[in-house]
Amino acid sequence: MKIQIQSNADEAAKAGAKRIAASAREAITARGRFVMAVSGGHEPWRMFRVLASEPLPWKAVHVLQVDERVAPANDPDRNLTHLRECFLSHVPLPPGQVHAMPVEENDLEAAAANYSQLLRRIAGSPPVLDLVHLGLGPDGHTASLVPGDPVLDITDHDVAVTEIYQGRRRMTLTYPILNRARCILWLVTGPNKAEIFQRVRAGDASLPASRIRQNATVAIADLAAVCPTCSTEIKGVPCA
């Protein structure tokens, strides 16, 4: 895992947006399109606001979801609701290139299978995403791969539906497709993430996030998430 440390959460958001934009330009130059999957949560909102201001060839960009809560359209629990507010409504993405997880369907298993087919149409067979953005939960989960859920053991499907976690079932990308990505970008900020982030970096096998392929991972973290007791600001320091 490569770690880039920024002085605070705002600087980490800016660095994350710059990293996504650079990956987009590289992918479009090499393959004519950029296919990324994004996670929800509060941390990335600032990053996506910054990304929206980047002068990218948006007509060549496809946006997919890493995970989504099973909830009605426009529900505040939905990642898509906030993604639209802070990012999608501010960039000229063709509507057909925003691929929301179909969590409003009655048959969720069939919906997950359909999303897998969509991934193959967009990103090949097996699908290889150019960039996956992930967060890190305080219990060590990433995407909606949470401790103890049966989806942790899925190896033959790229999309699955979880059990109830924090009041909602979720649809999530699974380890196989996440670990095939060309680049995995973690954004980790705040002192409440410091302990769990250290455990992931140390390879604690009990944590779902530790099963993400680290040799393709770039973690952009603020100082508080790396060393919450440090008083010296460190900006832009890469770590191996």
Secondary structure, 3 states (H helix, E strand, C coil): CEEEEECCHHHHHHHHHHHHHHHHHHHHHHHCCEEEEECCCCCHHHHHHHHCCCCCCHHHEEEEECEEECCCCCCCCCHHHHHHHHCHHHCCCCHHHEECCCCCCCCHHHHHHHHHHHHHHHHCCCCCCCEEEECCCCCCCECCECCCCHHHHCCCCCEEECCCECCECEEEECHHHHHHCCCEEEEECCHHHHHHHHHHHCCCCCCHHHHCCHHHEEEEEEHHHHCCCCCCCCCCEEEC
